[in-house]
Amino acid sequence: MVIVEQPSCWILSDGTIGMEVQCIALAEALGFEYDKKHIKPYWLNRIFPRLAKLPGIPLSTNFKQVTSQSAPDILITCGRRHSGASIALKRLSKGTTYTIHIQDPKINPKHFDLLIVPEHDRPRAPNIILSNGSLTRITQSILDKEAQLIKQEVKSLVGKKVAVNIGGDTKDNKVDDETIKKLILSLNQFSADNKCSLMITTTNRTSEPLKKALTHLTENPNIILWTGGSRNPYAGFLGIADAIIVTSDSINMISEACSTGKPVNIFPLGKNSEKREKFIGSLEKMGVVKYFNGEYRSWDYEPLNETARIANLINTKLKEKGIIQDAFDTEPGRCP
């Protein structure tokens, strides 16, 4: 096979993990090598992204570090806060950069070449691809590899192994003391009643009071907890787990759990936003998730593989535009 030169690809990110990882997941699924450039979004672009089309509006506050190189063939961004930067780079490239934006930017889709918008959002347009949840990097090969790295850490655990993914506060909900107490009691009882082990991880949104409360669970030798510091065993726990419990506050974490094909139990962590409630409800109807009820349950479903599905759709569009050719090797996972 003749391999043609692959297109250049940039990811612009302010370092927000939940957004950055979706961009990386898509670039990897497309088979692109990419340059990840951290930016500080310009304040005007964050408030009024469409104004980035105007001459003189900078791409970001550190734009000189970004624009010192020729514009890429393809740009991938995620989240409204980065939408202005995408529009600005399109302008600076004189329209040559093909812009792919993940999540609803809350402005007219015409400002982007392609939008990847969750099904639970409302926008519809010819250049929109709908996704069922967030894009993830979770594949079976990654789960197997990460599981091997931590097998010694979990070899003493007995019974069924359950990964427990804990989130935390969101902009519309703060986890209160009553919810924390309910979570701790429920997890402890679940482990005891079902004679299973828990492998718990937290996130950077998990509050200190919640982390402190979780440490009491480790008095049980069949419960291990990671709250930071050493290498995050999150993906390894997902790979080893027989089932998963995930708190309801994060569409990203729920999407990653559902990418494993393992039973996913949703634990309500306070009030859900309308968007999260709609997303979880759609997964319930598909038979992918169930709300946590204290019992160990097992069921089968086809793992969510949205990243690969969407990458295939994008590849078709890029071929139609002549940005890539059929000879381009799109082996997933190639990145520097």
C-alpha positions in Angstrom: 0.0 0.0 0.0 1.2 3.5 -0.8 1.1 5.7 2.2 0.5 9.3 1.5 1.6 12.1 3.8 -0.9 12.4 6.7 -2.4 15.7 7.5 -1.1 17.8 10.3 -3.3 18.0 13.4 -3.4 20.3 16.4 -5.3 20.0 19.6 -5.9 23.3 21.5 -6.7 22.9 25.2 -6.5 24.9 28.4 -5.6 21.7 30.2 -9.1 20.8 31.4 -8.8 17.0 31.5 -12.4 16.1 30.6 -12.2 18.1 27.4 -8.6 17.4 26.5 -9.0 13.6 26.7 -11.9 13.7 24.2 -9.8 15.5 21.7 -6.9 13.1 22.2 -9.3 10.1 21.9 -10.6 11.4 18.6 -7.2 12.1 17.2 -6.0 8.7 18.1 -9.0 7.0 16.6 -8.5 8.9 13.4 -4.9 7.6 13.4 -3.4 11.2 13.4 -0.2 12.2 15.0 -1.0 15.5 16.8 0.5 18.5 18.4 -1.2 19.4 21.7 -1.0 23.1 22.4 -2.0 24.5 25.7 -3.7 27.9 25.5 -5.2 30.5 27.8 -8.5 31.3 26.1 -9.0 35.0 25.4 -11.8 36.4 27.6 -13.7 37.9 24.7 -13.6 34.6 22.8 -15.0 32.8 25.9 -18.0 35.2 26.3 -18.7 35.9 22.6 -16.9 33.1 20.5 -18.3 34.3 17.2 -16.4 37.6 17.5 -13.2 35.6 16.9 -14.0 35.9 13.2 -13.1 39.6 13.4 -9.5 40.7 12.4 -7.4 41.7 15.4 -9.2 39.3 17.9 -6.4 37.1 19.3 -6.7 33.3 19.3 -5.7 33.2 22.9 -3.8 35.3 25.5 -0.7 33.3 24.7 -1.4 33.4 20.9 2.3 34.1 19.9 3.3 30.6 21.2 0.6 29.0 19.0 0.7 31.1 15.8 4.5 30.9 15.5 4.0 27.8 13.4 2.0 27.3 10.2 -1.7 26.5 10.8 -2.5 22.8 10.7 -4.6 20.9 8.2 -7.0 19.8 11.0 -7.8 21.3 14.4 -9.6 19.5 17.2 -11.1 21.4 20.1 -13.7 20.7 22.8 -16.1 22.8 24.9 -17.5 26.2 24.5 -14.5 27.9 26.1 -12.3 26.7 23.2 -14.8 27.5 20.4 -13.6 31.0 19.9 -10.0 29.8 19.5 -11.2 27.4 16.8 -12.9 30.2 14.9 -9.9 32.4 15.3 -7.5 29.8 13.9 -9.8 29.2 11.0 -9.6 32.9 10.2 -5.8 33.0 10.6 -5.4 30.1 8.3 -7.5 31.9 5.7 -10.0 29.1 5.8 -7.5 26.3 5.1 -7.7 24.6 8.5 -10.5 22.0 8.8 -12.1 22.6 12.3 -13.6 19.8 14.3 -15.3 20.9 17.5 -16.6 18.5 20.2 -19.6 19.5 22.4 -22.3 22.1 21.7 -20.6 25.5 21.4 -24.0 27.2 21.8 -23.5 29.2 18.6 -24.4 28.7 15.0 -22.8 25.5 13.7 -21.7 27.3 10.5 -18.7 28.6 12.4 -17.2 25.1 12.3 -16.5 22.5 9.6 -17.7 19.7 11.8 -19.4 19.5 15.2 -19.5 16.4 17.4 -22.5 17.0 19.7 -24.0 14.7 22.3 -27.4 13.2 21.5 -28.7 14.7 24.8 -28.1 18.2 23.5 -30.4 19.9 21.0 -28.6 21.2 18.0 -29.2 19.6 14.6 -27.4 20.7 11.3 -25.8 19.0 8.3 -22.3 19.4 9.7 -23.3 17.9 13.1 -22.5 14.3 14.1 -24.4 13.1 17.1 -22.6 11.1 19.8 -24.1 8.9 22.6 -22.1 10.4 25.5 -18.5 11.6 25.6 -15.7 10.4 23.4 -13.3 8.1 25.3 -9.9 6.5 24.9 -11.2 3.2 26.5 -10.5 0.2 24.3 -10.1 -3.5 25.2 -6.4 -3.3 24.5 -5.9 -0.4 26.9 -8.0 -2.1 29.6 -5.9 -5.3 29.3 -2.6 -3.4 29.4 -3.6 -1.2 32.4 -5.0 -4.3 34.3 -1.6 -6.0 33.9 0.2 -3.0 35.5 -1.8 -3.3 38.8 -2.5 -7.0 39.1 -0.1 -7.2 42.1 -2.0 -4.4 43.9 -5.3 -6.3 43.7 -4.3 -9.9 44.1 -5.3 -10.0 47.8 -8.9 -8.9 47.0 -11.5 -11.7 47.3 -14.8 -12.2 45.6 -16.2 -10.2 42.7 -14.1 -7.1 42.0 -16.1 -3.8 41.5 -14.5 -0.6 40.3 -16.0 2.4 42.0 -15.5 5.8 40.3 -16.2 8.8 42.5 -16.7 12.3 41.1 -17.8 15.3 43.1 -19.1 18.8 43.0 -20.4 20.3 39.8 -21.4 23.9 38.9 -25.0 23.0 39.6 -24.6 20.7 42.6 -22.5 20.5 45.7 -22.2 17.2 47.4 -23.5 17.7 50.9 -22.8 15.8 54.1 -25.9 13.7 53.9 -25.1 12.5 50.4 -21.5 11.6 51.6 -22.8 9.7 54.5 -25.3 7.8 52.3 -22.5 6.9 49.8 -20.1 5.6 52.5 -22.8 3.5 54.2 -24.1 2.1 50.9 -20.6 1.1 49.6 -19.7 -0.5 52.9 -23.0 -2.5 53.0 -22.7 -3.4 49.4 -19.3 -5.0 49.9 -20.4 -6.9 53.0 -23.8 -8.1 51.6 -22.4 -9.3 48.3 -19.0 -10.5 49.6 -17.2 -8.5 46.9 -14.2 -6.2 46.8 -14.2 -2.5 45.9 -11.5 -0.7 44.0 -12.2 3.0 44.4 -10.8 6.1 42.6 -11.6 9.8 43.0 -11.2 12.7 40.7 -10.0 16.3 41.0 -13.6 17.3 41.7 -13.8 15.1 44.7 -13.9 17.3 47.8 -11.6 16.8 50.8 -14.5 15.9 53.1 -15.6 13.2 50.7 -12.0 11.9 50.3 -11.7 11.8 54.1 -14.9 9.9 54.5 -13.9 7.4 51.9 -10.7 6.5 53.8 -12.8 5.0 56.5 -13.8 2.3 54.0 -10.2 1.0 53.9 -10.7 -0.5 57.3 -12.2 -3.3 55.2 -9.2 -5.2 53.7 -11.3 -5.9 50.6 -11.6 -2.2 49.8 -8.7 -0.2 48.3 -8.8 3.5 47.6 -6.8 5.9 45.4 -7.2 9.6 46.0 -4.1 11.0 44.2 -0.3 11.0 44.4 0.9 7.7 42.8 0.0 6.5 39.3 -3.8 6.6 38.8 -5.0 3.0 38.6 -8.4 4.1 37.2 -8.1 2.3 33.8 -6.5 -0.7 35.4 -9.5 -1.0 37.9 -11.9 -0.8 34.9 -9.9 -3.6 33.2 -9.9 -5.9 36.2 -13.5 -5.2 37.4 -16.4 -7.6 37.1 -18.8 -4.7 37.5 -18.6 -0.9 37.9 -20.3 1.7 40.2 -20.0 5.3 39.0 -21.4 8.4 40.5 -24.0 10.3 38.4 -22.2 13.6 38.2 -19.9 12.9 35.2 -21.0 12.1 31.7 -17.3 11.4 30.9 -16.9 8.8 33.6 -20.2 7.1 32.8 -19.3 7.0 29.1 -15.9 5.4 29.9 -17.5 2.8 32.2 -20.0 2.0 29.4 -17.2 1.5 27.0 -16.1 -1.6 28.9 -19.1 -3.7 28.2 -19.3 -4.5 32.0 -22.4 -3.9 34.2 -22.6 -0.2 35.1 -24.4 0.9 38.3 -25.2 4.6 38.6 -25.0 6.0 42.2 -26.8 9.4 42.4 -24.5 12.0 43.8 -27.0 14.7 44.5 -29.3 16.3 42.0 -28.6 15.6 38.3 -28.7 18.3 35.7 -31.4 17.9 33.1 -28.7 17.0 30.6 -27.2 14.2 32.7 -30.6 12.9 33.6 -31.5 12.7 30.0 -28.2 10.9 29.1 -28.6 8.4 31.9 -32.2 7.8 31.0 -31.2 7.0 27.4 -28.6 4.5 28.6 -31.2 2.8 30.9 -33.5 2.4 27.9 -30.7 0.8 26.0 -30.1 -1.7 28.8 -26.6 -0.4 29.4 -26.8 1.0 32.9 -29.0 0.5 36.0 -29.3 2.7 39.1 -27.5 1.3 42.1 -29.8 -0.7 44.5 -27.3 -2.4 46.8 -27.3 -5.7 44.9 -24.6 -7.2 42.8 -26.2 -7.6 39.3 -24.8 -8.8 36.0 -26.1 -8.1 32.5 -24.8 -8.0 29.0 -24.8 -5.2 26.4 -22.8 -4.1 23.4 -20.0 -1.7 24.7 -20.3 1.9 23.7 -17.7 2.5 21.0 -18.6 6.0 20.0 -15.1 7.2 19.3 -14.4 4.6 16.7 -17.8 5.0 15.1 -17.5 8.7 14.9 -13.9 8.5 13.6 -15.1 6.3 10.7 -17.8 8.9 9.8 -15.2 11.7 10.0 -12.8 9.8 7.8 -15.4 9.5 5.2 -16.0 13.3 5.3 -12.3 14.0 5.2 -11.9 11.8 2.1 -14.8 13.6 0.4 -13.0 16.9 1.1 -9.7 15.5 -0.2 -8.0 16.1 3.1 -7.0 12.5 3.4 -6.9 9.8 0.8 -7.9 6.1 0.8 -4.2 5.2 0.9 -3.8 7.0 4.3 -3.0 4.6 7.0 -5.6 5.2 9.8 -4.3 2.7 12.3 -5.7 3.9 15.6 -3.6 5.0 18.5 -0.6 6.5 16.7 0.5 9.6 18.5 3.8 11.0 19.7 
